Amino acid sequence: MAQPVHRQTARTLLTILMYSGVAVFLLPYIVNRASVATTFMLVGAIIAVVCGMLRCYFTEGD
């Protein structure tokens, strides 16, 4: 059965945001800036985990 368009869009958007959180988490390693590493890692981890959990919630039952 086909999913509603808004559900597919939400899942796609949350997937993009989840991987964006991973990119923010890894950004201090890429630019080699230790002074902001803690902040970026904390924000990136929160974004990745929250969006990943919301994505799992929206895809439950598919």
Secondary structure, 3 states (H helix, E strand, C coil): CCCCHHHHHHHHHHHHHHHHHHHHHHHHHHHCCHHHHHHHHHHHHHHHHHHHHHHHHHHCCC
